[in-house]
Amino acid sequence: MIKVGMADLKVCHAPDNLTTIGLGSCIGIALYDPVTKVTGLAHIMLPDSTQIRNNSNIAKFADTGIQKLLEDMIKEGALKSRIRAKIAGGAKMFEISGASNAINVGERNAIACRNKLKQLGIPLISEDCGKNYGRTVELYSENGDFLIKAVGKMPYKI
């Protein structure tokens, strides 16, 4: 199991697998090519690199991180037309009375990830986003299963 840190991304081949922990408002985005079993996972923290001055870590943002993950997978032999996506996270971890939806980073992250996948022509086949709890995810290269774990909940696959 290869660990993907916060604002990080990694690519592997079966039989290796990927995991990231601490997805609150962050999004774990899983990309998978079922033929080559080239698999990628990114831990996205923010929706848009153009809104931040210090944006040199491209893995931190949905717009640049997903693009880089796709490029890295293609270098490892994945075919873009076969790649499928799954996402998890994007929770609203804190309820702030009277706050606008603009402060809901989790929802904005999920929307940005969906939009970037659509722009790239990558089908989003499953997601587990929103709600008010954090998640840990495991991505299995052999079959593309995306295991979601949350405190007090039974683990489940999407």
C-alpha positions as CSV (number, residue, x, y, z in Angstrom):
1,M,0.0,0.0,0.0
2,I,1.6,3.3,-1.2
3,K,0.7,6.4,0.9
4,V,-0.4,9.5,-0.9
5,G,0.1,12.6,1.4
6,M,-1.9,15.7,1.6
7,A,-1.5,17.8,-1.6
8,D,0.2,14.9,-3.2
9,L,-0.4,12.4,-6.0
10,K,1.0,9.0,-7.0
11,V,0.7,6.5,-9.8
12,C,1.2,2.7,-9.5
13,H,0.6,-0.6,-11.2
14,A,-1.0,-3.8,-9.9
15,P,-0.3,-5.4,-7.6
16,D,0.5,-2.1,-5.7
17,N,-2.3,-0.1,-4.2
18,L,-2.7,3.5,-3.1
19,T,-4.2,5.1,0.1
20,T,-4.7,8.6,1.5
21,I,-5.9,9.6,4.9
22,G,-7.5,12.7,6.3
23,L,-10.0,13.6,3.6
24,G,-12.2,16.2,5.3
25,S,-13.0,19.0,2.8
26,C,-10.2,17.5,0.6
27,I,-11.0,15.2,-2.3
28,G,-9.4,11.9,-3.0
29,I,-9.5,11.4,-6.8
30,A,-8.9,7.9,-8.1
31,L,-8.1,7.3,-11.8
32,Y,-8.0,3.8,-13.2
33,D,-7.2,2.0,-16.5
34,P,-8.8,-1.4,-16.3
35,V,-6.6,-2.9,-19.0
36,T,-3.1,-1.9,-18.0
37,K,-4.2,-1.6,-14.3
38,V,-2.3,1.7,-14.1
39,T,-3.8,3.5,-11.2
40,G,-3.5,7.0,-9.8
41,L,-4.6,8.8,-6.6
42,A,-4.5,12.5,-5.8
43,H,-5.3,14.2,-2.5
44,I,-6.8,17.6,-3.7
45,M,-7.0,20.4,-1.1
46,L,-8.3,23.4,-3.1
47,P,-10.4,23.9,-6.2
48,D,-8.5,26.4,-8.3
49,S,-4.8,27.2,-8.5
50,T,-5.5,30.6,-10.2
51,Q,-7.0,32.0,-7.0
52,I,-3.9,31.4,-4.8
53,R,-0.6,33.3,-5.0
54,N,1.6,30.5,-3.8
55,N,0.4,27.8,-6.1
56,S,3.6,26.0,-7.0
57,N,2.4,22.6,-5.6
58,I,0.2,21.5,-8.5
59,A,-1.0,18.4,-6.7
60,K,-2.8,20.7,-4.2
61,F,-5.4,22.0,-6.7
62,A,-8.2,20.3,-8.7
63,D,-7.4,22.1,-11.9
64,T,-3.7,21.3,-12.0
65,G,-3.5,18.1,-9.9
66,I,-6.0,16.1,-12.0
67,Q,-4.2,17.1,-15.2
68,K,-0.8,16.0,-13.8
69,L,-2.2,12.7,-12.5
70,L,-3.6,12.0,-16.0
71,E,-0.3,12.9,-17.6
72,D,1.7,10.6,-15.2
73,M,-0.7,7.7,-15.8
74,I,-0.3,8.0,-19.6
75,K,3.5,8.0,-19.2
76,E,3.1,4.7,-17.3
77,G,1.0,3.1,-20.2
78,A,-2.6,4.1,-19.4
79,L,-4.8,5.0,-22.3
80,K,-6.9,8.1,-21.7
81,S,-10.0,6.7,-23.4
82,R,-10.1,3.8,-20.9
83,I,-9.5,5.8,-17.7
84,R,-12.4,6.0,-15.3
85,A,-12.6,8.2,-12.2
86,K,-14.0,7.9,-8.7
87,I,-14.0,10.7,-6.0
88,A,-14.5,10.8,-2.3
89,G,-14.3,13.5,0.4
90,G,-15.5,17.1,0.1
91,A,-17.1,17.1,3.5
92,K,-18.5,20.1,5.2
93,M,-16.5,19.6,8.4
94,F,-17.7,22.7,10.3
95,E,-21.1,24.4,10.3
96,I,-20.7,28.2,10.6
97,S,-23.8,30.0,11.4
98,G,-24.7,32.7,8.8
99,A,-21.7,31.8,6.6
100,S,-22.2,31.8,2.8
101,N,-21.7,28.7,0.7
102,A,-18.5,30.2,-0.6
103,I,-16.8,29.1,2.6
104,N,-17.8,25.4,1.9
105,V,-14.4,24.3,0.5
106,G,-15.5,20.7,0.4
107,E,-18.4,21.3,-2.0
108,R,-16.3,23.7,-4.1
109,N,-13.6,21.0,-4.3
110,A,-16.1,18.4,-5.5
111,I,-17.5,20.7,-8.1
112,A,-14.0,21.6,-9.4
113,C,-13.1,17.9,-9.6
114,R,-16.3,17.0,-11.6
115,N,-15.7,20.0,-13.9
116,K,-12.1,19.1,-14.6
117,L,-12.9,15.5,-15.3
118,K,-15.7,16.6,-17.7
119,Q,-13.3,19.0,-19.4
120,L,-10.7,16.1,-19.8
121,G,-13.4,13.7,-21.1
122,I,-12.9,11.3,-18.2
123,P,-16.1,9.6,-17.0
124,L,-16.8,9.9,-13.3
125,I,-18.4,6.5,-12.5
126,S,-18.8,6.8,-8.7
127,E,-18.5,9.2,-5.9
128,D,-19.0,9.6,-2.1
129,C,-18.8,13.3,-1.4
130,G,-20.2,15.8,1.1
131,K,-21.8,14.9,4.4
132,N,-20.0,16.0,7.6
133,Y,-17.3,13.4,8.3
134,G,-13.8,12.7,7.1
135,R,-12.7,9.7,5.2
136,T,-9.7,7.5,4.5
137,V,-9.6,5.8,1.1
138,E,-7.8,2.9,-0.5
139,L,-7.6,2.4,-4.2
140,Y,-6.9,-1.2,-5.5
141,S,-5.1,-1.5,-8.8
142,E,-6.2,-5.0,-9.5
143,N,-9.9,-4.1,-10.0
144,G,-10.3,-0.3,-9.4
145,D,-12.2,-0.8,-6.1
146,F,-12.2,2.4,-4.1
147,L,-12.6,1.5,-0.4
148,I,-14.0,4.3,1.8
149,K,-13.4,4.2,5.6
150,A,-14.9,6.6,8.1
151,V,-14.9,6.6,11.9
152,G,-18.1,4.9,13.2
153,K,-19.1,3.6,9.8
154,M,-18.7,0.2,8.1
155,P,-16.1,0.4,5.2
156,Y,-17.7,0.3,1.8
157,K,-16.5,0.2,-1.8
158,I,-17.6,2.6,-4.6
